[in-house]
Amino acid sequence: MDTPIALACRFAAGDDLRARPQLLQGVSVLLFENPVMKLLRAFFATLFAVALLNGLALAADPTGTWKWSFSGPNGRTIDSTLKLELKEGKLTGTISGFRGDSPISEGTYQEDTVTFAVVRERDGQKRVSKYQGKVEGDTIKGTVEMPSREGGEPRKMDWTAQRAK
């Protein structure tokens, strides 16, 4: 009986092994029922799964600089920059816009979703804007809830940020 390596070499050389099934007898025992082969298959399957999960986790990391624009109440375009860092499970960063830089607070990152708050002071009163967004590759898409100017119901608007390269 040929070894699996010899059979592989014959196949690579162009030998049609399907025409000679007697050569394949016992190969299934060697490759699929052998305890060492079972252990190797389990090892490589685990290694593949870990590599795949590690790649997925890295792909969705929110750390970096994100930019987006929106129209203000007077129709003026306002550019915003968000710098995020995910370290030891804690999301921190700053947001920059026409009112300057502000640190984010209450930052979380779970299941590809960022949430954070931005506290600003205006006319002697603290105003809190709450952001949430889903990270998909180099895009964060979500909503921001901010206090209304008149003190009524909070306003909600969509925001979509792109990772700066």
C-alpha positions as CSV (number, residue, x, y, z in Angstrom):
1,M,0.0,0.0,0.0
2,D,1.3,3.5,-0.9
3,T,1.6,6.1,1.8
4,P,-0.6,9.2,1.7
5,I,2.5,11.2,0.7
6,A,3.3,8.9,-2.1
7,L,-0.3,9.1,-3.3
8,A,-0.2,12.9,-3.2
9,C,3.0,12.9,-5.3
10,R,1.4,10.5,-7.8
11,F,-1.7,12.8,-8.0
12,A,0.5,15.9,-8.4
13,A,2.4,14.2,-11.2
14,G,-0.9,13.6,-13.0
15,D,-1.8,10.1,-12.1
16,D,-5.6,9.7,-12.1
17,L,-6.1,7.9,-8.8
18,R,-9.9,7.7,-9.3
19,A,-9.3,5.1,-12.0
20,R,-7.4,2.9,-9.5
21,P,-9.5,2.8,-6.3
22,Q,-7.3,0.0,-4.9
23,L,-4.6,2.6,-4.3
24,L,-6.9,4.6,-2.0
25,Q,-7.9,1.7,0.2
26,G,-6.7,2.4,3.7
27,V,-6.1,6.1,3.1
28,S,-9.3,7.0,4.9
29,V,-8.1,5.0,7.9
30,L,-4.8,6.8,7.9
31,L,-6.2,10.3,7.4
32,F,-9.5,10.3,9.2
33,E,-9.5,7.6,11.9
34,N,-6.0,7.9,13.1
35,P,-5.9,9.6,16.6
36,V,-2.9,11.7,15.7
37,M,-4.6,13.0,12.6
38,K,-7.7,13.8,14.6
39,L,-5.6,15.7,17.0
40,L,-3.9,17.6,14.2
41,R,-7.2,18.5,12.6
42,A,-8.6,19.8,15.9
43,F,-5.4,21.8,16.4
44,F,-5.5,23.5,13.0
45,A,-9.3,24.1,13.2
46,T,-8.7,25.8,16.6
47,L,-5.8,27.8,15.2
48,F,-7.9,28.9,12.2
49,A,-10.8,30.0,14.5
50,V,-8.5,32.0,16.8
51,A,-6.9,33.8,13.8
52,L,-10.3,34.5,12.3
53,L,-11.7,35.9,15.6
54,N,-8.6,37.9,16.2
55,G,-8.8,39.5,12.7
56,L,-12.5,40.3,13.3
57,A,-11.8,41.9,16.6
58,L,-9.0,44.1,15.2
59,A,-11.1,45.1,12.2
60,A,-13.7,46.8,14.4
61,D,-11.4,48.7,16.8
62,P,-12.7,52.3,17.2
63,T,-9.2,53.6,18.1
64,G,-8.3,56.4,15.7
65,T,-9.3,59.8,14.3
66,W,-12.8,60.1,12.8
67,K,-14.2,63.0,10.8
68,W,-17.7,64.1,9.7
69,S,-19.6,67.3,8.8
70,F,-23.2,68.4,9.4
71,S,-25.3,71.5,8.7
72,G,-25.8,73.8,11.6
73,P,-29.1,75.6,12.4
74,N,-28.1,78.6,10.2
75,G,-27.2,76.2,7.2
76,R,-23.5,76.6,7.9
77,T,-21.4,73.4,7.4
78,I,-19.7,72.3,10.7
79,D,-16.7,70.0,10.6
80,S,-16.1,67.7,13.6
81,T,-13.2,65.5,14.5
82,L,-13.4,62.7,17.1
83,K,-10.2,61.1,18.5
84,L,-10.9,57.8,20.2
85,E,-8.7,55.3,22.1
86,L,-9.9,51.9,23.3
87,K,-7.5,50.8,26.0
88,E,-8.1,47.9,28.5
89,G,-11.9,48.0,27.6
90,K,-12.3,51.7,28.3
91,L,-13.2,54.2,25.6
92,T,-11.7,57.7,25.9
93,G,-11.1,60.6,23.6
94,T,-11.8,64.1,22.6
95,I,-14.2,65.8,20.1
96,S,-13.3,69.0,18.3
97,G,-15.6,71.3,16.4
98,F,-16.5,75.0,16.1
99,R,-16.7,75.2,19.9
100,G,-13.2,73.9,20.5
101,D,-12.1,70.6,22.0
102,S,-14.1,68.7,24.6
103,P,-13.3,65.4,26.3
104,I,-15.7,62.6,26.0
105,S,-17.2,60.9,29.1
106,E,-19.1,57.7,29.8
107,G,-17.3,56.1,26.8
108,T,-18.1,52.4,26.1
109,Y,-17.5,50.0,23.2
110,Q,-19.5,46.8,23.1
111,E,-20.5,44.6,20.2
112,D,-19.1,47.1,17.6
113,T,-21.1,50.0,19.1
114,V,-19.5,53.1,20.6
115,T,-21.4,55.3,23.1
116,F,-20.2,58.4,24.8
117,A,-21.3,61.8,26.1
118,V,-19.9,65.2,25.6
119,V,-20.5,67.9,28.2
120,R,-20.3,71.5,27.2
121,E,-21.1,74.7,29.0
122,R,-23.1,77.4,27.3
123,D,-24.6,80.5,28.9
124,G,-23.6,79.2,32.3
125,Q,-25.5,75.9,31.8
126,K,-24.1,72.4,31.2
127,R,-25.4,70.7,28.1
128,V,-24.9,67.0,27.5
129,S,-24.9,65.5,24.0
130,K,-25.1,61.7,23.9
131,Y,-23.6,59.9,20.9
132,Q,-24.0,56.3,19.8
133,G,-22.8,54.6,16.6
134,K,-22.0,51.3,15.1
135,V,-18.4,50.8,13.8
136,E,-18.3,49.1,10.4
137,G,-14.8,49.1,9.1
138,D,-13.7,52.7,8.6
139,T,-17.2,54.1,9.2
140,I,-19.2,54.9,12.4
141,K,-22.9,55.5,11.7
142,G,-25.3,56.4,14.5
143,T,-27.3,59.1,16.2
144,V,-26.6,62.0,18.6
145,E,-29.1,63.3,21.1
146,M,-28.6,66.9,22.2
147,P,-30.6,69.3,24.3
148,S,-32.9,71.7,22.4
149,R,-32.1,75.4,22.5
150,E,-35.5,76.2,24.0
151,G,-35.3,73.6,26.8
152,G,-37.9,71.3,25.3
153,E,-37.5,67.8,24.0
154,P,-34.0,66.8,23.1
155,R,-33.1,66.9,19.4
156,K,-31.8,63.8,17.6
157,M,-29.8,63.7,14.4
158,D,-27.8,61.2,12.5
159,W,-24.1,61.3,12.2
160,T,-21.7,59.3,10.0
161,A,-18.0,59.6,10.6
162,Q,-15.1,58.3,8.4
163,R,-11.8,57.1,9.8
164,A,-9.1,59.6,8.8
165,K,-6.2,58.0,6.9
